[in-house]
Amino acid sequence: MADIRIIGENLSNMPWQDKPADCVTPVWRYSENPVIGRNPLPNVARIFNSAVLPYEDGFIGVFRGEQRDGIPHIYLGRSKDAVHWEFDPEKIPFTDKNGEPFMPKYAYDPRLVKVEDTYYIMWCQDMFGPTIGVAVTKDFRTFTRVENPFLPYNRNAVLFPRKINGNFVMLSRPCDNGHTAFGDIFISESKDMEFWGRHRHVMGRSENWWESLKIGGGAAPIETDKGWLMLYHGVVNTCNGYVYSIGAAILDINEPSKVLHRCSNYILAPEEWYEERGFVPNVCFPCATLHDAETGRIAIYYGCADSYVGIAFTTVQELWDYIIKYDKLQKDDDKIGMR
């Protein structure tokens, strides 16, 4: 099969474990999972569905902290090795553009993406219904909220790590006010991170059983010489409730509403105890990757059963080969998502 390479920076200090000799899947779990257990802070019962990035000589992350009163908020964490984390004891102090406190009523499932010299945090929050909140920081000391990009109802917002055709580009998943029993991935563009338009459909749930109910964006897409590698979550409704798995697709580099390749198999599904057993069982929910352009290595950070954080490993070549082997586009996947 053709070779593929990551376009981006080298990250030689990212966590890594070689593929076990008996592993027959394209993704393998870190042997010390989960890397974040229960009750990590005095008032936080569980951390999960969180995102990390390299920063200075180590790593930094934004973490969904489910407080003991049941209300989720976002906490900041730092690490030297991206495995062992120290968390700020208080939730991130968001402010408005004038520097005045401006905290969301709740905030969950954050993503963290660097575009040029600025870090963007996205999460789901209340704005008379669930929708996307966004804040910017350059130093992880001040966190300024900007305008909400979308009306309710929306979840799973993920920025692309660079502008495309001069615009910021964001994935999202329009939804409803409940535990959405539907959902497709859409894309939107903005010149200034305030006014959003050019909304396009990217791809929808499919005939593949593991993503037959709904899908949603996961980690920030990884730029490769074959297109954008997108990891996402797919959901199926079983007789025992929802099951969340991780899927992979390749999007067109300049027109990412067009899907070039889509893997009909999941790449990771709940199998281990920390994925199958927890506050919400049977969940693998990707939110971030660390990746090294030189080696093609990828570390996937994912929430486990709404209770833990796990890491899984792969390489861009392993994923590419697997996607191509099981490539199966759905109707309209390869078209610009307009009607």
Phi and psi restraints in degrees (value plus and minus 20) as a CYANA .aco file:
   2 ALA   PHI     -86.2   -46.2
   2 ALA   PSI     129.5   169.5
   3 ASP   PHI     -98.3   -58.3
   3 ASP   PSI     134.4   174.4
   4 ILE   PHI    -157.4  -117.4
   4 ILE   PSI     128.2   168.2
   5 ARG   PHI    -157.5  -117.5
   5 ARG   PSI     129.8   169.8
   6 ILE   PHI     -98.4   -58.4
   6 ILE   PSI     116.0   156.0
   7 ILE   PHI    -119.9   -79.9
   7 ILE   PSI      96.1   136.1
   8 GLY   PHI     139.6   179.6
   8 GLY   PSI    -178.1  -138.1
   9 GLU   PHI    -112.0   -72.0
   9 GLU   PSI     139.1   179.1
  10 ASN   PHI    -102.4   -62.4
  10 ASN   PSI     127.3   167.3
  11 LEU   PHI    -162.3  -122.3
  11 LEU   PSI      55.5    95.5
  12 SER   PHI     -90.4   -50.4
  12 SER   PSI     -39.7     0.3
  13 ASN   PHI    -115.4   -75.4
  13 ASN   PSI      -8.3    31.7
  14 MET   PHI     -89.6   -49.6
  14 MET   PSI     133.1   173.1
  15 PRO   PHI     -85.6   -45.6
  15 PRO   PSI     130.0   170.0
  16 TRP   PHI    -180.8  -140.8
  16 TRP   PSI     122.8   162.8
  17 GLN   PHI    -154.9  -114.9
  17 GLN   PSI     118.1   158.1
  18 ASP   PHI     -86.2   -46.2
  18 ASP   PSI     136.6   176.6
  19 LYS   PHI     -87.0   -47.0
  19 LYS   PSI     108.3   148.3
  20 PRO   PHI     -81.3   -41.3
  20 PRO   PSI     127.6   167.6
  21 ALA   PHI     -81.4   -41.4
  21 ALA   PSI     -50.0   -10.0
  22 ASP   PHI    -115.3   -75.3
  22 ASP   PSI     -12.9    27.1
  23 CYS   PHI     -98.7   -58.7
  23 CYS   PSI     107.5   147.5
  24 VAL   PHI    -131.5   -91.5
  24 VAL   PSI     -13.4    26.6
  25 THR   PHI    -129.5   -89.5
  25 THR   PSI     142.6   182.6
  26 PRO   PHI     -98.6   -58.6
  26 PRO   PSI     -28.7    11.3
  27 VAL   PHI    -150.8  -110.8
  27 VAL   PSI     117.2   157.2
  28 TRP   PHI    -150.2  -110.2
  28 TRP   PSI     127.6   167.6
  29 ARG   PHI    -104.5   -64.5
  29 ARG   PSI     129.2   169.2
  30 TYR   PHI     -84.7   -44.7
  30 TYR   PSI     112.7   152.7
  31 SER   PHI     -86.5   -46.5
  31 SER   PSI     -38.7     1.3
  32 GLU   PHI    -121.7   -81.7
  32 GLU   PSI      -6.3    33.7
  33 ASN   PHI     -78.6   -38.6
  33 ASN   PSI     130.0   170.0
  34 PRO   PHI     -98.7   -58.7
  34 PRO   PSI     129.9   169.9
  35 VAL   PHI    -106.5   -66.5
  35 VAL   PSI     -36.9     3.1
  36 ILE   PHI    -150.2  -110.2
  36 ILE   PSI     101.2   141.2
  37 GLY   PHI    -116.6   -76.6
  37 GLY   PSI    -188.6  -148.6
  38 ARG   PHI     -96.0   -56.0
  38 ARG   PSI     138.7   178.7
  39 ASN   PHI      32.0    72.0
  39 ASN   PSI      33.8    73.8
  40 PRO   PHI     -94.8   -54.8
  40 PRO   PSI     -41.4    -1.4
  41 LEU   PHI    -154.5  -114.5
  41 LEU   PSI     138.5   178.5
  42 PRO   PHI     -74.3   -34.3
  42 PRO   PSI     -56.4   -16.4
  43 ASN   PHI    -131.0   -91.0
  43 ASN   PSI      -5.7    34.3
  44 VAL   PHI    -139.3   -99.3
  44 VAL   PSI     102.6   142.6
  45 ALA   PHI    -102.8   -62.8
  45 ALA   PSI     -57.7   -17.7
  46 ARG   PHI    -169.3  -129.3
  46 ARG   PSI     120.6   160.6
  47 ILE   PHI    -138.3   -98.3
  47 ILE   PSI     111.0   151.0
  48 PHE   PHI    -181.4  -141.4
  48 PHE   PSI     158.3   198.3
  49 ASN   PHI      22.9    62.9
  49 ASN   PSI      43.1    83.1
  50 SER   PHI    -149.8  -109.8
  50 SER   PSI     143.5   183.5
  51 ALA   PHI    -150.2  -110.2
  51 ALA   PSI     126.2   166.2
  52 VAL   PHI    -153.9  -113.9
  52 VAL   PSI     138.8   178.8
  53 LEU   PHI    -168.7  -128.7
  53 LEU   PSI     135.8   175.8
  54 PRO   PHI     -87.9   -47.9
  54 PRO   PSI     123.8   163.8
  55 TYR   PHI    -175.4  -135.4
  55 TYR   PSI     107.2   147.2
  56 GLU   PHI      32.3    72.3
  56 GLU   PSI    -145.3  -105.3
  57 ASP   PHI    -118.1   -78.1
  57 ASP   PSI      -7.1    32.9
  58 GLY   PHI    -166.7  -126.7
  58 GLY   PSI    -153.6  -113.6
  59 PHE   PHI    -161.6  -121.6
  59 PHE   PSI     134.8   174.8
  60 ILE   PHI    -157.6  -117.6
  60 ILE   PSI     135.2   175.2
  61 GLY   PHI    -172.6  -132.6
  61 GLY   PSI     138.8   178.8
  62 VAL   PHI    -134.0   -94.0
  62 VAL   PSI     110.6   150.6
  63 PHE   PHI    -146.2  -106.2
  63 PHE   PSI     112.9   152.9
  64 ARG   PHI     -94.7   -54.7
  64 ARG   PSI      91.4   131.4
  65 GLY   PHI    -126.2   -86.2
  65 GLY   PSI      89.5   129.5
  66 GLU   PHI    -100.4   -60.4
  66 GLU   PSI      87.4   127.4
  67 GLN   PHI     -90.6   -50.6
  67 GLN   PSI     143.6   183.6
  68 ARG   PHI     -92.5   -52.5
  68 ARG   PSI     -31.1     8.9
  69 ASP   PHI    -108.6   -68.6
  69 ASP   PSI     -17.2    22.8
  70 GLY   PHI      69.8   109.8
  70 GLY   PSI     -23.4    16.6
  71 ILE   PHI    -116.5   -76.5
  71 ILE   PSI     105.3   145.3
  72 PRO   PHI    -102.4   -62.4
  72 PRO   PSI     122.3   162.3
  73 HIS   PHI    -162.0  -122.0
  73 HIS   PSI     153.8   193.8
  74 ILE   PHI    -125.6   -85.6
  74 ILE   PSI     111.9   151.9
  75 TYR   PHI    -138.5   -98.5
  75 TYR   PSI     133.4   173.4
  76 LEU   PHI    -119.8   -79.8
  76 LEU   PSI     118.1   158.1
  77 GLY   PHI    -153.2  -113.2
  77 GLY   PSI     133.4   173.4
  78 ARG   PHI    -151.8  -111.8
  78 ARG   PSI     131.5   171.5
  79 SER   PHI    -173.7  -133.7
  79 SER   PSI     128.6   168.6
  80 LYS   PHI    -106.1   -66.1
  80 LYS   PSI     -47.8    -7.8
  81 ASP   PHI    -142.6  -102.6
  81 ASP   PSI     -18.3    21.7
  82 ALA   PHI      46.9    86.9
  82 ALA   PSI      -5.0    35.0
  83 VAL   PHI    -140.3  -100.3
  83 VAL   PSI     -67.9   -27.9
  84 HIS   PHI    -120.8   -80.8
  84 HIS   PSI     103.2   143.2
  85 TRP   PHI    -138.9   -98.9
  85 TRP   PSI     123.4   163.4
  86 GLU   PHI    -135.0   -95.0
  86 GLU   PSI     111.8   151.8
  87 PHE   PHI    -131.4   -91.4
  87 PHE   PSI     121.5   161.5
  88 ASP   PHI     -83.5   -43.5
  88 ASP   PSI     117.9   157.9
  89 PRO   PHI     -90.2   -50.2
  89 PRO   PSI     -42.8    -2.8
  90 GLU   PHI    -129.4   -89.4
  90 GLU   PSI     132.5   172.5
  91 LYS   PHI     -82.5   -42.5
  91 LYS   PSI     138.4   178.4
  92 ILE   PHI     -77.8   -37.8
  92 ILE   PSI     109.6   149.6
  93 PRO   PHI    -106.7   -66.7
  93 PRO   PSI      64.6   104.6
  94 PHE   PHI     -90.2   -50.2
  94 PHE   PSI     125.3   165.3
  95 THR   PHI    -150.5  -110.5
  95 THR   PSI     147.3   187.3
  96 ASP   PHI    -106.1   -66.1
  96 ASP   PSI    -195.6  -155.6
  97 LYS   PHI     -87.9   -47.9
  97 LYS   PSI     -35.6     4.4
  98 ASN   PHI    -113.6   -73.6
  98 ASN   PSI     -16.5    23.5
  99 GLY   PHI      64.7   104.7
  99 GLY   PSI     -12.2    27.8
 100 GLU   PHI    -106.6   -66.6
 100 GLU   PSI     126.4   166.4
 101 PRO   PHI     -74.6   -34.6
 101 PRO   PSI     115.1   155.1
 102 PHE   PHI    -169.6  -129.6
 102 PHE   PSI      57.5    97.5
 103 MET   PHI    -111.5   -71.5
 103 MET   PSI     118.5   158.5
 104 PRO   PHI     -90.0   -50.0
 104 PRO   PSI     135.6   175.6
 105 LYS   PHI     -83.2   -43.2
 105 LYS   PSI     -57.6   -17.6
 106 TYR   PHI    -173.2  -133.2
 106 TYR   PSI     141.7   181.7
 107 ALA   PHI    -175.6  -135.6
 107 ALA   PSI     110.6   150.6
 108 TYR   PHI    -168.5  -128.5
 108 TYR   PSI     145.8   185.8
 109 ASP   PHI      31.3    71.3
 109 ASP   PSI      37.8    77.8
 110 PRO   PHI     -94.1   -54.1
 110 PRO   PSI     131.8   171.8
 111 ARG   PHI    -139.7   -99.7
 111 ARG   PSI     134.8   174.8
 112 LEU   PHI    -154.4  -114.4
 112 LEU   PSI     100.1   140.1
 113 VAL   PHI    -156.5  -116.5
 113 VAL   PSI     114.5   154.5
 114 LYS   PHI    -116.8   -76.8
 114 LYS   PSI     106.9   146.9
 115 VAL   PHI    -144.2  -104.2
 115 VAL   PSI      96.7   136.7
 116 GLU   PHI      37.7    77.7
 116 GLU   PSI    -139.3   -99.3
 117 ASP   PHI    -125.0   -85.0
 117 ASP   PSI      -3.4    36.6
 118 THR   PHI    -146.5  -106.5
 118 THR   PSI     122.0   162.0
 119 TYR   PHI    -121.5   -81.5
 119 TYR   PSI     113.4   153.4
 120 TYR   PHI    -136.6   -96.6
 120 TYR   PSI     109.3   149.3
 121 ILE   PHI    -127.3   -87.3
 121 ILE   PSI     109.8   149.8
 122 MET   PHI    -140.8  -100.8
 122 MET   PSI     125.8   165.8
 123 TRP   PHI    -176.0  -136.0
 123 TRP   PSI     152.0   192.0
 124 CYS   PHI    -117.5   -77.5
 124 CYS   PSI     114.9   154.9
 125 GLN   PHI    -166.3  -126.3
 125 GLN   PSI     155.9   195.9
 126 ASP   PHI    -108.3   -68.3
 126 ASP   PSI     108.1   148.1
 127 MET   PHI    -161.0  -121.0
 127 MET   PSI      44.9    84.9
 128 PHE   PHI      41.1    81.1
 128 PHE   PSI      20.4    60.4
 129 GLY   PHI     113.4   153.4
 129 GLY   PSI     136.0   176.0
 130 PRO   PHI     -88.0   -48.0
 130 PRO   PSI     109.0   149.0
 131 THR   PHI    -174.1  -134.1
 131 THR   PSI    -187.7  -147.7
 132 ILE   PHI    -116.3   -76.3
 132 ILE   PSI     110.1   150.1
 133 GLY   PHI    -124.6   -84.6
 133 GLY   PSI     130.3   170.3
 134 VAL   PHI    -158.3  -118.3
 134 VAL   PSI     119.6   159.6
 135 ALA   PHI    -157.0  -117.0
 135 ALA   PSI     136.4   176.4
 136 VAL   PHI    -142.4  -102.4
 136 VAL   PSI     128.9   168.9
 137 THR   PHI    -172.7  -132.7
 137 THR   PSI     132.6   172.6
 138 LYS   PHI    -137.9   -97.9
 138 LYS   PSI     -32.9     7.1
 139 ASP   PHI    -151.8  -111.8
 139 ASP   PSI     -21.7    18.3
 140 PHE   PHI      37.6    77.6
 140 PHE   PSI       8.6    48.6
 141 ARG   PHI    -137.3   -97.3
 141 ARG   PSI     -57.0   -17.0
 142 THR   PHI    -136.6   -96.6
 142 THR   PSI     119.2   159.2
 143 PHE   PHI    -151.8  -111.8
 143 PHE   PSI      84.8   124.8
 144 THR   PHI    -122.4   -82.4
 144 THR   PSI     101.0   141.0
 145 ARG   PHI     -95.0   -55.0
 145 ARG   PSI     123.0   163.0
 146 VAL   PHI    -135.0   -95.0
 146 VAL   PSI     158.3   198.3
 147 GLU   PHI     -79.8   -39.8
 147 GLU   PSI     123.2   163.2
 148 ASN   PHI     -81.7   -41.7
 148 ASN   PSI     111.2   151.2
 149 PRO   PHI     -92.9   -52.9
 149 PRO   PSI     -48.9    -8.9
 150 PHE   PHI    -154.3  -114.3
 150 PHE   PSI     137.6   177.6
 151 LEU   PHI     -90.9   -50.9
 151 LEU   PSI     140.7   180.7
 152 PRO   PHI     -83.0   -43.0
 152 PRO   PSI     123.3   163.3
 153 TYR   PHI    -139.0   -99.0
 153 TYR   PSI     117.0   157.0
 154 ASN   PHI    -177.9  -137.9
 154 ASN   PSI     130.5   170.5
 155 ARG   PHI    -167.8  -127.8
 155 ARG   PSI     154.7   194.7
 156 ASN   PHI      37.5    77.5
 156 ASN   PSI      32.7    72.7
 157 ALA   PHI    -103.5   -63.5
 157 ALA   PSI     115.3   155.3
 158 VAL   PHI    -162.9  -122.9
 158 VAL   PSI     100.8   140.8
 159 LEU   PHI     -99.6   -59.6
 159 LEU   PSI     126.2   166.2
 160 PHE   PHI     -93.3   -53.3
 160 PHE   PSI     128.8   168.8
 161 PRO   PHI     -98.8   -58.8
 161 PRO   PSI     -17.6    22.4
 162 ARG   PHI    -171.9  -131.9
 162 ARG   PSI     141.6   181.6
 163 LYS   PHI     -89.2   -49.2
 163 LYS   PSI     129.1   169.1
 164 ILE   PHI    -140.9  -100.9
 164 ILE   PSI     103.0   143.0
 165 ASN   PHI      33.6    73.6
 165 ASN   PSI      16.8    56.8
 166 GLY   PHI      64.3   104.3
 166 GLY   PSI     -20.4    19.6
 167 ASN   PHI    -137.4   -97.4
 167 ASN   PSI     128.0   168.0
 168 PHE   PHI     -85.0   -45.0
 168 PHE   PSI     123.9   163.9
 169 VAL   PHI    -152.2  -112.2
 169 VAL   PSI     112.7   152.7
 170 MET   PHI    -152.5  -112.5
 170 MET   PSI     113.1   153.1
 171 LEU   PHI    -104.4   -64.4
 171 LEU   PSI     129.1   169.1
 172 SER   PHI    -176.1  -136.1
 172 SER   PSI     151.9   191.9
 173 ARG   PHI    -153.8  -113.8
 173 ARG   PSI      73.8   113.8
 174 PRO   PHI     -74.8   -34.8
 174 PRO   PSI     126.7   166.7
 175 CYS   PHI    -170.5  -130.5
 175 CYS   PSI    -177.5  -137.5
 176 ASP   PHI    -149.4  -109.4
 176 ASP   PSI    -189.3  -149.3
 177 ASN   PHI    -106.4   -66.4
 177 ASN   PSI     -23.0    17.0
 178 GLY   PHI    -125.6   -85.6
 178 GLY   PSI    -180.8  -140.8
 179 HIS   PHI    -102.2   -62.2
 179 HIS   PSI      66.1   106.1
 180 THR   PHI     -67.1   -27.1
 180 THR   PSI     105.0   145.0
 181 ALA   PHI    -118.2   -78.2
 181 ALA   PSI       7.5    47.5
 182 PHE   PHI    -178.3  -138.3
 182 PHE   PSI     154.4   194.4
 183 GLY   PHI     131.7   171.7
 183 GLY   PSI     110.1   150.1
 184 ASP   PHI    -140.1  -100.1
 184 ASP   PSI     141.7   181.7
 185 ILE   PHI    -111.2   -71.2
 185 ILE   PSI     109.9   149.9
 186 PHE   PHI    -139.2   -99.2
 186 PHE   PSI     147.5   187.5
 187 ILE   PHI    -152.1  -112.1
 187 ILE   PSI     124.4   164.4
 188 SER   PHI    -157.9  -117.9
 188 SER   PSI     137.7   177.7
 189 GLU   PHI    -147.0  -107.0
 189 GLU   PSI     134.0   174.0
 190 SER   PHI    -170.9  -130.9
 190 SER   PSI     123.1   163.1
 191 LYS   PHI     -99.9   -59.9
 191 LYS   PSI     -47.7    -7.7
 192 ASP   PHI    -155.4  -115.4
 192 ASP   PSI     -10.8    29.2
 193 MET   PHI      44.8    84.8
 193 MET   PSI      -3.7    36.3
 194 GLU   PHI    -141.8  -101.8
 194 GLU   PSI     -68.2   -28.2
 195 PHE   PHI    -125.8   -85.8
 195 PHE   PSI     102.0   142.0
 196 TRP   PHI    -135.5   -95.5
 196 TRP   PSI     120.5   160.5
 197 GLY   PHI    -180.0  -140.0
 197 GLY   PSI    -176.8  -136.8
 198 ARG   PHI      28.3    68.3
 198 ARG   PSI      26.4    66.4
 199 HIS   PHI     -89.3   -49.3
 199 HIS   PSI     112.6   152.6
 200 ARG   PHI    -156.5  -116.5
 200 ARG   PSI     126.4   166.4
 201 HIS   PHI     -99.7   -59.7
 201 HIS   PSI     112.9   152.9
 202 VAL   PHI    -117.0   -77.0
 202 VAL   PSI     -83.0   -43.0
 203 MET   PHI    -181.5  -141.5
 203 MET   PSI     139.4   179.4
 204 GLY   PHI    -139.6   -99.6
 204 GLY   PSI     158.1   198.1
 205 ARG   PHI     -76.6   -36.6
 205 ARG   PSI     142.5   182.5
 206 SER   PHI    -156.4  -116.4
 206 SER   PSI    -197.5  -157.5
 207 GLU   PHI     -96.5   -56.5
 207 GLU   PSI     -29.8    10.2
 208 ASN   PHI     -89.6   -49.6
 208 ASN   PSI     105.6   145.6
 209 TRP   PHI     -76.4   -36.4
 209 TRP   PSI     -56.7   -16.7
 210 TRP   PHI     -94.0   -54.0
 210 TRP   PSI     -33.2     6.8
 211 GLU   PHI    -150.7  -110.7
 211 GLU   PSI      12.5    52.5
 212 SER   PHI    -104.1   -64.1
 212 SER   PSI     -34.7     5.3
 213 LEU   PHI    -115.6   -75.6
 213 LEU   PSI     -71.3   -31.3
 214 LYS   PHI    -184.9  -144.9
 214 LYS   PSI     142.8   182.8
 215 ILE   PHI    -156.8  -116.8
 215 ILE   PSI     144.8   184.8
 216 GLY   PHI    -182.0  -142.0
 216 GLY   PSI     135.0   175.0
 217 GLY   PHI     -81.1   -41.1
 217 GLY   PSI     132.7   172.7
 218 GLY   PHI    -140.8  -100.8
 218 GLY   PSI    -127.7   -87.7
 219 ALA   PHI     -97.0   -57.0
 219 ALA   PSI     140.1   180.1
 220 ALA   PHI     -78.3   -38.3
 220 ALA   PSI     113.3   153.3
 221 PRO   PHI     -75.9   -35.9
 221 PRO   PSI     125.7   165.7
 222 ILE   PHI    -120.7   -80.7
 222 ILE   PSI     106.1   146.1
 223 GLU   PHI     -97.1   -57.1
 223 GLU   PSI     109.5   149.5
 224 THR   PHI    -151.2  -111.2
 224 THR   PSI     151.9   191.9
 225 ASP   PHI     -98.2   -58.2
 225 ASP   PSI     -19.2    20.8
 226 LYS   PHI    -130.7   -90.7
 226 LYS   PSI     -21.1    18.9
 227 GLY   PHI     110.0   150.0
 227 GLY   PSI    -193.7  -153.7
 228 TRP   PHI    -104.4   -64.4
 228 TRP   PSI     101.9   141.9
 229 LEU   PHI    -102.8   -62.8
 229 LEU   PSI      94.4   134.4
 230 MET   PHI    -131.7   -91.7
 230 MET   PSI     101.6   141.6
 231 LEU   PHI    -117.4   -77.4
 231 LEU   PSI     115.5   155.5
 232 TYR   PHI    -164.3  -124.3
 232 TYR   PSI     151.1   191.1
 233 HIS   PHI    -126.9   -86.9
 233 HIS   PSI     123.8   163.8
 234 GLY   PHI    -142.9  -102.9
 234 GLY   PSI     126.0   166.0
 235 VAL   PHI    -147.2  -107.2
 235 VAL   PSI     117.7   157.7
 236 VAL   PHI    -142.8  -102.8
 236 VAL   PSI     125.4   165.4
 237 ASN   PHI    -118.1   -78.1
 237 ASN   PSI      96.5   136.5
 238 THR   PHI    -127.5   -87.5
 238 THR   PSI     156.2   196.2
 239 CYS   PHI     -85.5   -45.5
 239 CYS   PSI     -33.9     6.1
 240 ASN   PHI    -135.5   -95.5
 240 ASN   PSI       0.8    40.8
 241 GLY   PHI      88.0   128.0
 241 GLY   PSI    -196.2  -156.2
 242 TYR   PHI     -91.8   -51.8
 242 TYR   PSI     126.6   166.6
 243 VAL   PHI    -146.9  -106.9
 243 VAL   PSI     106.6   146.6
 244 TYR   PHI    -125.2   -85.2
 244 TYR   PSI     105.4   145.4
 245 SER   PHI    -144.1  -104.1
 245 SER   PSI     151.4   191.4
 246 ILE   PHI    -130.3   -90.3
 246 ILE   PSI     110.6   150.6
 247 GLY   PHI    -139.0   -99.0
 247 GLY   PSI     155.1   195.1
 248 ALA   PHI    -164.9  -124.9
 248 ALA   PSI     124.4   164.4
 249 ALA   PHI    -169.5  -129.5
 249 ALA   PSI     144.0   184.0
 250 ILE   PHI    -137.8   -97.8
 250 ILE   PSI     105.1   145.1
 251 LEU   PHI    -125.6   -85.6
 251 LEU   PSI     133.6   173.6
 252 ASP   PHI     -81.0   -41.0
 252 ASP   PSI     117.8   157.8
 253 ILE   PHI     -88.2   -48.2
 253 ILE   PSI     -53.2   -13.2
 254 ASN   PHI    -125.8   -85.8
 254 ASN   PSI     -36.9     3.1
 255 GLU   PHI    -155.6  -115.6
 255 GLU   PSI      52.7    92.7
 256 PRO   PHI     -90.9   -50.9
 256 PRO   PSI     -17.8    22.2
 257 SER   PHI     -95.9   -55.9
 257 SER   PSI     -30.2     9.8
 258 LYS   PHI    -115.6   -75.6
 258 LYS   PSI     105.9   145.9
 259 VAL   PHI    -112.5   -72.5
 259 VAL   PSI     104.3   144.3
 260 LEU   PHI    -109.1   -69.1
 260 LEU   PSI     -60.7   -20.7
 261 HIS   PHI    -164.8  -124.8
 261 HIS   PSI     123.4   163.4
 262 ARG   PHI    -163.4  -123.4
 262 ARG   PSI     103.6   143.6
 263 CYS   PHI     -97.9   -57.9
 263 CYS   PSI     105.5   145.5
 264 SER   PHI     -96.0   -56.0
 264 SER   PSI     -39.0     1.0
 265 ASN   PHI    -115.0   -75.0
 265 ASN   PSI     130.0   170.0
 266 TYR   PHI     -89.8   -49.8
 266 TYR   PSI     139.1   179.1
 267 ILE   PHI    -122.3   -82.3
 267 ILE   PSI     -38.3     1.7
 268 LEU   PHI    -175.8  -135.8
 268 LEU   PSI     112.1   152.1
 269 ALA   PHI    -156.3  -116.3
 269 ALA   PSI     139.4   179.4
 270 PRO   PHI     -79.4   -39.4
 270 PRO   PSI     102.4   142.4
 271 GLU   PHI    -159.1  -119.1
 271 GLU   PSI     -54.9   -14.9
 272 GLU   PHI    -106.0   -66.0
 272 GLU   PSI     142.8   182.8
 273 TRP   PHI     -78.7   -38.7
 273 TRP   PSI     -58.1   -18.1
 274 TYR   PHI     -95.4   -55.4
 274 TYR   PSI     -32.7     7.3
 275 GLU   PHI    -114.4   -74.4
 275 GLU   PSI     -54.3   -14.3
 276 GLU   PHI    -107.2   -67.2
 276 GLU   PSI     -46.3    -6.3
 277 ARG   PHI    -142.6  -102.6
 277 ARG   PSI     100.7   140.7
 278 GLY   PHI     156.4   196.4
 278 GLY   PSI    -185.1  -145.1
 279 PHE   PHI     -80.2   -40.2
 279 PHE   PSI     -61.4   -21.4
 280 VAL   PHI    -144.7  -104.7
 280 VAL   PSI      84.7   124.7
 281 PRO   PHI     -90.4   -50.4
 281 PRO   PSI     138.8   178.8
 282 ASN   PHI      44.2    84.2
 282 ASN   PSI      34.7    74.7
 283 VAL   PHI    -152.5  -112.5
 283 VAL   PSI     105.3   145.3
 284 CYS   PHI    -141.1  -101.1
 284 CYS   PSI      93.8   133.8
 285 PHE   PHI    -148.6  -108.6
 285 PHE   PSI      81.0   121.0
 286 PRO   PHI     -97.6   -57.6
 286 PRO   PSI     119.1   159.1
 287 CYS   PHI    -151.1  -111.1
 287 CYS   PSI     -34.3     5.7
 288 ALA   PHI    -184.4  -144.4
 288 ALA   PSI     139.5   179.5
 289 THR   PHI    -155.0  -115.0
 289 THR   PSI     132.9   172.9
 290 LEU   PHI    -131.9   -91.9
 290 LEU   PSI     119.5   159.5
 291 HIS   PHI    -168.7  -128.7
 291 HIS   PSI     131.6   171.6
 292 ASP   PHI    -139.8   -99.8
 292 ASP   PSI      97.4   137.4
 293 ALA   PHI     -84.1   -44.1
 293 ALA   PSI     -54.4   -14.4
 294 GLU   PHI     -86.5   -46.5
 294 GLU   PSI     -65.6   -25.6
 295 THR   PHI    -118.2   -78.2
 295 THR   PSI     -36.8     3.2
 296 GLY   PHI      58.7    98.7
 296 GLY   PSI     -11.6    28.4
 297 ARG   PHI     -92.0   -52.0
 297 ARG   PSI     125.4   165.4
 298 ILE   PHI    -155.1  -115.1
 298 ILE   PSI     110.8   150.8
 299 ALA   PHI    -131.0   -91.0
 299 ALA   PSI     103.4   143.4
 300 ILE   PHI    -121.0   -81.0
 300 ILE   PSI     106.1   146.1
 301 TYR   PHI    -120.5   -80.5
 301 TYR   PSI     106.7   146.7
 302 TYR   PHI    -162.3  -122.3
 302 TYR   PSI     126.9   166.9
 303 GLY   PHI     -98.2   -58.2
 303 GLY   PSI     121.9   161.9
 304 CYS   PHI    -140.5  -100.5
 304 CYS   PSI      94.5   134.5
 305 ALA   PHI      33.2    73.2
 305 ALA   PSI      12.0    52.0
 306 ASP   PHI      30.5    70.5
 306 ASP   PSI      14.4    54.4
 307 SER   PHI    -161.4  -121.4
 307 SER   PSI     -45.3    -5.3
 308 TYR   PHI    -161.5  -121.5
 308 TYR   PSI     151.2   191.2
 309 VAL   PHI    -137.5   -97.5
 309 VAL   PSI     112.0   152.0
 310 GLY   PHI    -140.9  -100.9
 310 GLY   PSI     144.5   184.5
 311 ILE   PHI    -144.7  -104.7
 311 ILE   PSI     118.1   158.1
 312 ALA   PHI    -148.9  -108.9
 312 ALA   PSI     133.5   173.5
 313 PHE   PHI    -139.0   -99.0
 313 PHE   PSI     132.9   172.9
 314 THR   PHI    -184.0  -144.0
 314 THR   PSI    -195.4  -155.4
 315 THR   PHI    -148.1  -108.1
 315 THR   PSI     138.3   178.3
 316 VAL   PHI     -82.1   -42.1
 316 VAL   PSI     -52.5   -12.5
 317 GLN   PHI     -89.8   -49.8
 317 GLN   PSI     -62.4   -22.4
 318 GLU   PHI     -78.3   -38.3
 318 GLU   PSI     -66.1   -26.1
 319 LEU   PHI     -86.3   -46.3
 319 LEU   PSI     -64.2   -24.2
 320 TRP   PHI     -78.4   -38.4
 320 TRP   PSI     -68.9   -28.9
 321 ASP   PHI     -80.7   -40.7
 321 ASP   PSI     -59.3   -19.3
 322 TYR   PHI     -90.8   -50.8
 322 TYR   PSI     -62.5   -22.5
 323 ILE   PHI     -79.9   -39.9
 323 ILE   PSI     -66.1   -26.1
 324 ILE   PHI     -86.2   -46.2
 324 ILE   PSI     -59.1   -19.1
 325 LYS   PHI     -81.6   -41.6
 325 LYS   PSI     -58.4   -18.4
 326 TYR   PHI    -134.3   -94.3
 326 TYR   PSI      11.4    51.4
 327 ASP   PHI     -87.7   -47.7
 327 ASP   PSI     108.1   148.1
 328 LYS   PHI    -175.5  -135.5
 328 LYS   PSI      77.9   117.9
 329 LEU   PHI     -91.8   -51.8
 329 LEU   PSI     127.7   167.7
 330 GLN   PHI    -114.4   -74.4
 330 GLN   PSI     149.5   189.5
 331 LYS   PHI     -75.4   -35.4
 331 LYS   PSI     110.7   150.7
 332 ASP   PHI      52.6    92.6
 332 ASP   PSI     -18.6    21.4
 333 ASP   PHI     -76.9   -36.9
 333 ASP   PSI     -60.1   -20.1
 334 ASP   PHI    -109.7   -69.7
 334 ASP   PSI      -7.8    32.2
 335 LYS   PHI    -128.0   -88.0
 335 LYS   PSI     133.4   173.4
 336 ILE   PHI     -81.7   -41.7
 336 ILE   PSI     109.5   149.5
 337 GLY   PHI     -97.9   -57.9
 337 GLY   PSI      40.9    80.9
 338 MET   PHI    -141.4  -101.4
 338 MET   PSI     129.5   169.5
